[in-house]
Amino acid sequence: MTAERDEAREYVLGMVREHDVKFIRLWFTDILGALKGFAITANELEEALEQGVGFDGSSIEGFARIDESDMVAMPDPTTFRILPWRPRQNAVARMFCDILTPQWQPFEGDPRHVLKRTLERASSLGYTYYVGPELEYFYFRNSDGTDVLDEGGYFDQTPLDLATELRRETVLTLEEMGIAVEFSHHEAATSQHEIDLRYSDALTMADNVMTQRLVIKEVAMRNGLYATFMPKPIANVNGSGMHVHQSLFKGATNAFYDSDSAYHLSPLALSFVAGLMHHAPAITAVTNQWVNSYKRLIVGYEAPVYISWASVNRSDLIRVPAYKEGREDSVRIEYRAPDPACNPYLAFAVMLAAGLDGAERGLPVPDPVHENVFDMTNDERQRRGIETLPGSLREAILLTESSDLVRRTLGDHVFNSFIQNKKIEWSQYQAQVTNYELKRYLPIL
């Protein structure tokens, strides 16, 4: 046990005694990004921190077959947080876990391990990967339909608005758990909202995104309402995205910054952009993993469709936020394809891998596109070499399946399980007869 882990362990044991914590939830995710976990009592905590806790992984999506189901959940003591919505007496806390085999080896099917492995590759090159996701989501009256709570639009402010109070309570809860929130606001669609977490290293952020999604739903549920990260729950309005701001640092220095560049982007950053653009079609099944994800990625609703980049322009897949004088640390790129229903561990891993591949190979970045890509003709886009993201989950799966980069990044276990799961989802979706088809065709055919 390292000195750092030993210190964190002692901190956790002290916090449990000081705050009357009686239950500790041990959290992890399956390959689709669903939060899983179980609880232990405080009496079992010390042993759990030293030896982990065994469990049966055979029923966890993408984990193990029934004949090799034994797993060990090893709590990460640096992720210990008390859950503010539980009673203070007999309090409840949580820790994220790394999943190990019975031989105490990292389990290849653990998404957290996939991200840690990719981050280690960046670290070997001297880089720390920082991300800042913008999570959009909807509030509805319940999970049975899409009855909205408000008729607001982008940045609208309405006094004593119920949804605004939900956002406020969510932000306070997150900050009580030590998760810094940069800002929150109403989004473009009715009853659509956004809460942005403060920039952090990718592993911490992936844990925070999992926590944020639970807190948003928990606060809504305690108020008798429902929050959803479904990418496109309402037709003919904007869907929900998870734009991911990202950069590489060398120590305390932003490796994406270059004072002499027209966009203040270093050669490393430009090649990182080129790598993301090159691999964008192949990583989309990971960053946008549901059938419904592709109802969002269509023309006309502010979601990216075409593979292009530019400074400030919001019609592109990759946007470079405006540079603020003296804020070198804030120079970054924004990848706009992901949606908030993805698995953040896998999504951050494939974005980093794609960018690093571009940087290591020194891929040249194409010219930025300052015009609105949606307004161009197909001939003009083709002439300028602007390609498109996959238009359906099936198309995305086929592109991912043929990607050596995605396979290497996810590892064979997660890669094969993920592809198999998505093929099943597409097959089940194809077999459905929708209300649209019944209304459109039944009266005339």
C-alpha positions in Angstrom: 0.0 0.0 0.0 1.5 3.3 -1.0 1.9 6.2 1.5 -0.7 8.2 -0.4 -3.2 5.4 -0.2 -2.4 4.8 3.4 -3.0 8.4 4.2 -6.3 8.4 2.3 -7.3 5.3 4.1 -6.7 6.8 7.5 -8.7 9.9 6.4 -11.6 7.8 5.5 -11.7 5.8 8.7 -11.5 9.1 10.6 -14.3 10.7 8.6 -16.5 7.6 9.3 -16.0 7.9 13.0 -16.4 11.7 13.1 -19.6 11.8 11.0 -21.4 8.7 12.3 -21.3 7.0 8.9 -22.9 3.6 9.2 -23.1 2.5 5.6 -20.7 2.9 2.7 -21.8 2.4 -0.9 -19.2 0.9 -3.2 -19.8 2.2 -6.7 -18.6 1.1 -10.1 -20.0 1.1 -13.7 -20.8 -1.5 -16.3 -19.7 -1.1 -19.9 -22.7 1.0 -20.8 -22.1 3.5 -18.0 -24.9 2.3 -15.7 -24.0 3.0 -12.0 -23.8 -0.2 -10.0 -22.9 -0.9 -6.4 -23.6 -2.4 -3.1 -23.3 -1.3 0.6 -21.1 -2.4 3.4 -21.4 -1.4 7.0 -18.7 0.7 8.8 -17.6 -2.3 10.7 -16.5 -3.9 7.4 -14.8 -0.8 6.1 -11.2 -1.3 7.3 -11.0 -4.8 5.9 -12.6 -3.6 2.6 -10.0 -0.9 2.2 -7.2 -3.5 2.6 -8.6 -6.6 0.9 -11.4 -5.3 -1.2 -14.9 -6.9 -1.3 -15.7 -10.0 -3.3 -18.9 -10.1 -5.4 -20.5 -12.0 -8.3 -20.0 -10.1 -11.5 -21.9 -12.5 -13.8 -25.0 -10.4 -14.0 -23.2 -7.1 -14.6 -23.4 -6.0 -18.3 -20.1 -6.6 -20.0 -18.4 -8.1 -17.0 -17.8 -11.9 -16.7 -19.4 -15.1 -17.9 -21.1 -17.2 -15.2 -18.2 -19.6 -15.0 -15.7 -16.8 -14.2 -17.9 -14.5 -12.2 -15.9 -13.8 -9.0 -14.8 -10.2 -8.8 -13.2 -8.0 -6.2 -14.3 -4.4 -5.7 -11.3 -2.4 -4.4 -12.5 1.0 -2.9 -10.5 4.0 -3.9 -10.3 6.0 -0.7 -9.6 9.3 -2.5 -13.2 9.1 -3.7 -14.9 9.0 -0.3 -17.8 11.4 0.0 -20.7 11.5 2.4 -24.1 11.6 0.6 -25.8 14.8 1.7 -29.4 13.6 0.9 -29.1 10.8 3.5 -29.8 11.3 7.2 -26.9 12.8 9.2 -27.5 10.2 11.9 -26.4 6.8 10.7 -25.0 8.6 7.6 -24.2 7.0 4.2 -21.1 7.6 2.2 -19.8 6.3 -1.1 -16.5 5.4 -2.7 -15.8 4.4 -6.3 -14.1 1.1 -6.8 -11.5 -0.4 -9.1 -12.6 -3.9 -10.1 -10.0 -6.7 -9.7 -9.8 -10.4 -10.6 -9.5 -12.9 -7.7 -5.8 -12.9 -8.6 -5.7 -9.1 -7.7 -5.1 -8.1 -11.3 -7.1 -5.2 -12.9 -10.2 -6.6 -14.5 -10.1 -5.9 -18.2 -13.9 -5.3 -18.3 -13.8 -2.4 -15.8 -14.4 0.9 -17.7 -12.5 2.8 -14.9 -9.5 0.6 -15.7 -9.9 1.3 -19.4 -9.6 5.1 -18.7 -6.8 4.7 -16.2 -4.8 2.6 -18.7 -5.2 5.3 -21.4 -4.3 8.1 -18.9 -1.1 6.1 -18.1 -0.2 6.2 -21.7 -0.6 10.0 -21.7 1.4 10.2 -18.5 4.2 8.2 -20.1 4.4 11.0 -22.7 4.5 13.6 -19.9 0.9 14.8 -20.2 -2.1 15.1 -17.9 -5.5 15.1 -19.6 -8.0 17.6 -18.4 -11.7 17.7 -19.3 -14.7 19.8 -18.6 -18.0 18.4 -19.8 -21.2 20.3 -20.2 -24.1 18.1 -19.2 -27.5 18.9 -20.7 -30.7 17.2 -19.6 -34.5 17.5 -19.3 -36.9 17.7 -16.4 -40.3 16.1 -16.9 -43.3 15.5 -14.6 -42.6 11.8 -14.6 -40.9 9.0 -16.5 -44.1 8.1 -18.4 -44.1 11.0 -20.8 -42.5 14.3 -21.7 -44.7 16.8 -19.8 -42.4 19.8 -19.4 -41.9 22.0 -16.3 -41.3 25.3 -18.1 -41.5 27.0 -21.5 -38.1 28.7 -21.1 -35.3 29.0 -23.6 -31.6 29.6 -23.6 -30.4 31.4 -20.5 -34.0 32.4 -19.6 -34.5 33.6 -16.0 -38.0 33.2 -14.4 -38.6 34.0 -10.7 -39.4 31.1 -8.4 -39.3 28.7 -11.3 -39.5 25.1 -10.1 -36.8 23.8 -12.5 -34.4 26.7 -11.4 -34.9 25.6 -7.8 -34.1 22.0 -8.8 -30.9 23.2 -10.4 -30.0 25.3 -7.3 -30.5 22.3 -5.0 -28.5 20.1 -7.3 -25.5 22.5 -7.4 -25.5 22.9 -3.6 -25.6 19.1 -3.2 -22.7 18.6 -5.6 -20.6 21.3 -3.9 -21.4 19.7 -0.5 -19.8 16.6 -2.0 -16.7 18.5 -3.0 -17.6 18.6 -6.7 -17.0 22.1 -8.0 -19.7 23.5 -10.3 -18.7 26.2 -12.8 -22.2 27.4 -13.7 -25.7 26.3 -14.5 -28.4 27.6 -16.7 -31.5 26.9 -18.8 -30.8 25.4 -22.2 -32.4 26.1 -25.6 -35.3 23.6 -25.4 -38.2 23.9 -23.1 -37.5 22.2 -19.7 -33.9 21.6 -20.8 -31.1 22.5 -18.4 -27.3 22.4 -18.1 -24.9 22.1 -15.2 -21.2 22.4 -16.0 -18.5 21.0 -13.7 -15.2 22.8 -13.2 -12.3 21.5 -15.3 -10.5 18.5 -13.7 -8.3 15.6 -14.6 -10.2 13.0 -16.6 -10.4 10.2 -14.0 -11.8 12.5 -11.3 -14.2 14.0 -13.8 -15.5 10.6 -14.9 -16.3 9.8 -11.3 -17.9 13.2 -10.9 -20.0 12.8 -14.0 -21.4 9.5 -12.6 -22.1 11.3 -9.3 -23.6 14.3 -11.1 -26.1 12.2 -13.1 -27.2 10.4 -9.9 -27.6 13.7 -8.0 -29.6 15.4 -10.7 -32.0 12.4 -10.8 -32.0 12.1 -7.0 -33.0 15.8 -6.5 -35.7 15.6 -9.1 -37.1 12.4 -7.6 -37.2 13.9 -4.1 -39.3 16.7 -5.6 -41.7 14.3 -7.2 -40.3 14.9 -10.7 -38.0 13.1 -13.3 -34.7 14.1 -14.9 -33.5 12.3 -18.0 -30.2 12.3 -20.0 -31.9 10.7 -22.9 -30.3 12.4 -25.9 -33.5 13.3 -27.8 -36.7 12.8 -25.8 -38.7 15.4 -27.7 -39.0 15.6 -31.5 -38.4 18.9 -33.2 -36.4 20.5 -30.4 -32.8 20.4 -29.5 -31.5 17.2 -28.0 -29.1 17.0 -25.0 -25.4 17.0 -25.6 -22.3 16.6 -23.4 -19.8 19.0 -25.0 -16.3 18.1 -23.7 -13.7 20.8 -23.2 -10.3 19.2 -23.1 -6.6 20.0 -23.0 -3.2 18.4 -22.2 -0.9 19.8 -19.5 2.8 19.2 -18.9 3.1 19.8 -15.2 1.5 23.2 -14.6 1.9 24.3 -18.3 -0.9 24.1 -20.8 0.6 22.2 -23.7 -2.2 23.3 -26.0 -1.2 27.0 -25.7 1.0 28.8 -28.2 1.2 32.6 -28.1 2.4 32.8 -31.7 -0.4 30.7 -33.2 -3.4 32.4 -34.9 -5.8 30.5 -32.6 -3.3 30.3 -29.7 -3.2 26.5 -30.3 0.2 24.8 -30.2 1.3 22.3 -32.9 0.4 19.6 -30.4 -3.1 20.9 -30.0 -3.6 21.1 -33.7 -2.5 17.5 -34.3 -4.7 16.5 -31.3 -7.6 18.1 -33.2 -6.6 16.3 -36.4 -6.6 13.0 -34.5 -10.0 13.6 -33.1 -11.3 14.5 -36.6 -9.6 11.5 -38.2 -11.1 9.0 -35.7 -14.4 10.8 -35.1 -16.5 8.3 -37.2 -15.0 5.4 -35.3 -15.4 6.7 -31.8 -19.0 7.9 -32.2 -20.5 4.6 -31.2 -18.8 5.1 -27.8 -19.5 8.8 -27.3 -23.1 8.3 -28.7 -24.0 4.8 -27.8 -27.8 4.6 -28.0 -30.2 4.3 -30.9 -31.7 7.5 -29.7 -28.4 9.3 -29.8 -28.7 9.6 -33.6 -32.0 11.4 -33.3 -30.0 14.2 -31.9 -27.1 14.2 -34.4 -29.2 15.6 -37.3 -29.2 18.9 -39.1 -31.1 21.8 -37.7 -30.8 21.4 -33.9 -27.3 22.7 -33.0 -25.8 19.2 -32.7 -22.7 18.4 -34.9 -23.2 16.4 -38.1 -20.2 17.3 -40.1 -16.5 16.7 -39.2 -15.1 20.2 -39.1 -13.4 22.6 -36.7 -13.3 26.3 -36.2 -12.7 29.1 -33.7 -15.9 30.0 -31.8 -18.2 28.7 -34.6 -20.9 26.4 -33.0 -21.9 24.5 -36.1 -18.6 22.5 -36.1 -17.7 19.2 -34.4 -14.7 20.8 -32.7 -14.9 24.4 -31.5 -12.0 26.5 -30.1 -13.4 28.8 -27.5 -12.3 32.4 -27.7 -8.9 33.2 -26.1 -8.9 35.6 -23.1 -5.8 37.7 -22.7 -3.7 36.4 -19.8 -5.7 33.2 -19.5 -3.2 30.8 -21.1 -4.4 27.9 -18.9 -7.9 28.2 -20.4 -6.9 27.5 -24.0 -8.6 24.3 -24.9 -10.7 22.6 -27.6 -14.4 21.6 -27.3 -15.5 18.2 -28.8 -19.3 18.6 -29.3 -20.5 15.2 -30.4 -20.9 13.2 -27.1 -24.2 13.1 -25.3 -24.8 12.8 -21.5 -26.0 9.2 -21.7 -22.6 7.8 -22.7 -20.2 6.0 -20.4 -17.8 8.8 -19.4 -14.9 6.5 -18.7 -15.0 5.0 -22.1 -15.8 8.3 -23.9 -12.9 10.2 -22.3 -10.6 7.2 -23.1 -11.4 7.1 -26.8 -11.3 10.9 -27.2 -7.9 11.0 -25.5 -6.6 8.0 -27.6 -7.8 9.6 -30.8 -6.1 12.9 -30.0 -2.9 11.3 -28.8 -2.7 9.3 -32.0 -3.0 12.5 -34.0 -0.3 14.1 -31.9 2.1 11.2 -32.0 1.7 10.9 -35.8 1.8 14.6 -36.3 -1.4 14.6 -38.4 -2.0 17.8 -40.2 -5.2 19.6 -39.3 -7.4 20.7 -42.2 -8.3 24.4 -42.6 -10.9 25.7 -40.1 -14.4 26.2 -41.4 -15.7 29.6 -40.4 -18.9 29.4 -42.4 -22.0 27.6 -41.2 -21.4 24.0 -42.4 -25.2 23.3 -42.4 -25.7 26.1 -45.0 -23.2 24.6 -47.5 -24.3 22.4 -50.4 -23.3 18.8 -50.5 -20.9 19.6 -53.4 -19.3 22.4 -51.4 -18.7 20.2 -48.4 -17.3 17.4 -50.6 -15.0 19.9 -52.4 -13.7 21.0 -49.0 -13.3 17.4 -47.7 -15.9 17.8 -45.0 -17.1 14.3 -44.0 -20.0 13.4 -41.8 -20.5 11.5 -38.5 -22.4 8.2 -38.7 -26.1 8.7 -39.1 -27.3 5.7 -37.1 -26.2 3.4 -34.4 -25.8 0.6 -37.0 -23.5 2.7 -39.1 -21.5 3.8 -36.0 -21.1 0.2 -34.9 -19.7 -0.9 -38.2 -17.2 1.9 -38.1 -16.2 1.2 -34.5 -15.9 -2.5 -35.2 -13.3 -1.9 -37.9 -11.2 0.5 -35.8 -7.9 -0.7 -34.5 -7.6 2.4 -32.3 -10.9 1.8 -30.5 -10.1 -1.9 -30.0 -6.6 -1.1 -28.5 -8.1 1.6 -26.3 -11.0 -0.4 -24.9 -9.2 -3.8 -24.9 -10.6 -6.9 -26.4 -12.9 -7.7 -23.5 -14.8 -4.3 -23.4 -14.6 -3.9 -27.1 -16.2 -7.3 -27.9 -18.8 -6.9 -25.2 -19.7 -3.4 -26.2 -20.0 -4.3 -29.9 -22.2 -7.3 -29.1 -24.4 -5.3 -26.9 -24.9 -2.5 -29.4 -25.7 -5.0 -32.2 -28.4 -6.5 -30.1 -29.8 -3.1 -29.3 -29.9 -2.2 -33.1 -31.5 -5.6 -33.9 -34.2 -5.0 -31.3 -34.8 -1.5 -32.5 -35.2 -2.6 -36.1 -38.0 -5.0 -35.1 -40.1 -2.2 -33.6 -43.1 -0.7 -35.3 -43.3 3.0 -34.2 -46.2 5.3 -33.7 -44.9 7.3 -36.6 -45.2 4.4 -38.9 -48.7 3.5 -37.8 -49.9 7.1 -38.2 -48.1 7.6 -41.5 -48.7 4.3 -43.3 -51.7 2.5 -41.7 -54.3 4.9 -43.2 -52.9 4.8 -46.7 -51.4 1.4 -47.2 
